[in-house]
Amino acid sequence: MRLCKLPVAVMVLLLAAGCIPSLHPLYTKETMITEPRLIGEWVEDGTDNLWKFTQVDEFAMELVYTENNEPGVFEVYGVKIGEHLFMDMFPEEPNYKNGLYKGSFLPVHNFARLEFVGDSLHVYMLDAEYIKNEIKQGKTTIAHELYNDEMLLTALPEELQKFIIQYASDSRAFSVEITLLKK
């Protein structure tokens, strides 16, 4: 398994958008799946943002996400936990020649629950504030760290899967929605 690095500044932006990054992937060998419905080009509803998924090998896909004409490349894995479909994604390692700068990057994964409806794909990201509140109220536990009130999950994949399945059907936990339309 190869981890790619994400700059801390980008991680903070993802956190602000509602995503909860993880040091470890959501998938294990037992939960990785091939999801052919993802393959192809999608446009984010209401925007010009493009999501292009390409199959790389048996399980790995490449996602080129283009926002404001700036592409970002991610390695993506389909994950099936119970009856729910997820994707685990992390950015390709940046090609920086400056070793000190490159060493300031932190490997992280982001994941989302997926629902296909006709020619659309609904991508649901975890709501960071809701999950932090659940933890504060003692309703759930998950290994994590907080930095400036932003959460980084540190649980291993098996613990992440137990946590995710606990909230998979909870629309409050997965309330950050992106709708993609097949091109």
For each residue, the residues with C-beta under 8 A, 3 or more apart:
1: 25
2: 75
3: 90 107 109
4: 75 90 91 92 93 107
5: 91 93 94 102 105 106 107
6: 10 11 14 21 90 91 105 106 107 108
7: 10 11 94 104 105 106
8: 11 12 104 105 106
9: 12 13
10: 6 7 13 14 91
11: 6 7 8 14 15 21 106 108 152
12: 8 9 15 16 150
13: 9 10 16 17
14: 6 10 11 17 19 21 110
15: 11 12 18 19 20 21 128 150 151
16: 12 13 150
17: 13 14 125 176
18: 15 125 126 127 128 129 175 176
19: 14 15 110 125 126 128 176
20: 15 110 125 126 128 131 151 152 153
21: 6 11 14 15 108 109 110 152 153
22: 25 26 108 109 110 111 152 153 154 155 160
23: 107 108 109 152 153 154
24: 109 153 154 155 156 157 160
25: 1 22 77 88 90 109 157 160
26: 22 31 79 81 86 88 109 111 157 160 161 164
27: 31 32 77 79 88 157
28: 31 32 157 158 161
29: 32
30:
31: 26 27 28 79 80 81 161
32: 27 28 29 59 77 78 79
33: 59 78 79 80 85
34: 55 58 59 78
35: 38 61 78 85 87 114
36: 39 55
37: 116 121
38: 35 53 61 76 78 87 114 121
39: 36 53 54 55 61
40: 52 53 182 183
41: 50 51 52 182 183
42: 50 51 52 53 121 180 181 182 183
43: 47 48 49 50 51 180 181 183
44: 47 48 49 50 51 178 179 180 181
45: 120 178 179 180 181
46: 179
47: 43 44 67
48: 43 44
49: 43 44 65 66 67
50: 41 42 43 44 64 65 66 183
51: 41 42 43 44 63 64 65 180
52: 40 41 42 63 64 65 66
53: 38 39 40 42 61 62 63 76
54: 39 61 62 64
55: 34 36 39 60 61
56: 60 61 62 75
57: 60
58: 34
59: 32 33 34 77 78
60: 55 56 57 75 76 77
61: 35 38 39 53 54 55 56 75 76 77 78
62: 53 54 56 73 74 75 76
63: 51 52 53 73 74 75 76 89
64: 50 51 52 54 71 72 73 74
65: 49 50 51 52 71 72 73 74
66: 49 50 52 69 70 71 72
67: 47 49 70 72
68:
69: 66
70: 66 67
71: 64 65 66
72: 64 65 66 67 91
73: 62 63 64 65 91 92
74: 62 63 64 65 89 90 91 92
75: 2 4 56 60 61 62 63 89 90 91 92
76: 38 53 60 61 62 63 87 88 89
77: 25 27 32 59 60 61 87 88 89
78: 32 33 34 35 38 59 61 85 86 87
79: 26 27 31 32 33 85 86 87 88 111
80: 31 33 84 85 86
81: 26 31 84 86 161 164 165 168
82: 165 168
83:
84: 80 81 113 164 165 168 169
85: 33 35 78 79 80 113 114 115
86: 26 78 79 80 81 111 112 113 114 164
87: 35 38 76 77 78 79 111 112 114 123
88: 25 26 27 76 77 79 109 110 111
89: 63 74 75 76 77 109 110 111 112
90: 3 4 6 25 74 75 107 108 109 110
91: 4 5 6 10 72 73 74 75 94
92: 4 73 74 75
93: 4 5 105
94: 5 7 91 102 105
95:
96: 101 102
97: 102
98: 101 102
99: 102 103
100: 103 104
101: 96 98 104
102: 5 94 96 97 98 99 105
103: 99 100
104: 7 8 100 101
105: 5 6 7 8 93 94 102
106: 5 6 7 8 11
107: 3 4 5 6 23 90
108: 6 11 21 22 23 90 152
109: 3 21 22 23 24 25 26 88 89 90
110: 14 19 20 21 22 88 89 90 125
111: 22 26 79 86 87 88 89 126 164
112: 86 87 89 123 124 125 126 174 178
113: 84 85 86 123 124 168 174
114: 35 38 85 86 87 121 122 123 124
115: 85 121 122 124
116: 37 120 121 122
117: 120 121 122
118:
119: 181 182
120: 45 116 117 179 180 181 182
121: 37 38 42 114 115 116 117 179 180 181 182
122: 114 115 116 117 177 178 179 180
123: 87 112 113 114 177 178 179 180
124: 112 113 114 115 174 175 176 177 178
125: 17 18 19 20 110 112 174 176 177 178
126: 18 19 20 111 112 130 131 167 173 174 176
127: 18 130 131 172 173 174 175 176
128: 15 18 19 20 131 132 150 151
129: 18 132 133
130: 126 127 133 134 172 173 175
131: 20 126 127 128 134 135 140 142 151 167 173
132: 128 129 135 136 146 149 151
133: 129 130 136 137
134: 130 131 137 139 140 173
135: 131 132 138 139 140 141 142 144
136: 132 133
137: 133 134
138: 135
139: 134 135
140: 131 134 135 163 166 167
141: 135
142: 131 135 153 155 159 160 163
143: 153 154 155 156 159
144: 135 151 152 153 154 155
145: 151 152 154
146: 132 149 150 151 152
147: 150 152
148:
149: 132 146
150: 12 15 16 128 146 147
151: 15 20 128 131 132 144 145 146
152: 11 20 21 22 23 108 144 145 146 147
153: 20 21 22 23 24 142 143 144 160
154: 22 23 24 143 144 145
155: 22 24 142 143 144 159 160 163
156: 24 143 159 160
157: 24 25 26 27 28 160 161
158: 28 161 162
159: 142 143 155 156 162 163
160: 22 24 25 26 142 153 155 156 157 163 164
161: 26 28 31 81 157 158 164 165
162: 158 159 165 166
163: 140 142 155 159 160 166 167
164: 26 81 84 86 111 160 161 167 168
165: 81 82 84 161 162 168
166: 140 162 163
167: 126 131 140 163 164 170 173 174
168: 81 82 84 113 164 165 174
169: 84
170: 167 173 174
171: 174 175
172: 127 130 175
173: 126 127 130 131 134 167 170
174: 112 113 124 125 126 127 167 168 170 171 177
175: 18 124 127 130 171 172
176: 17 18 19 124 125 126 127
177: 122 123 124 125 174
178: 44 45 112 122 123 124 125
179: 44 45 46 120 121 122 123
180: 42 43 44 45 51 120 121 122 123
181: 42 43 44 45 119 120 121
182: 40 41 42 119 120 121
183: 40 41 42 43 50
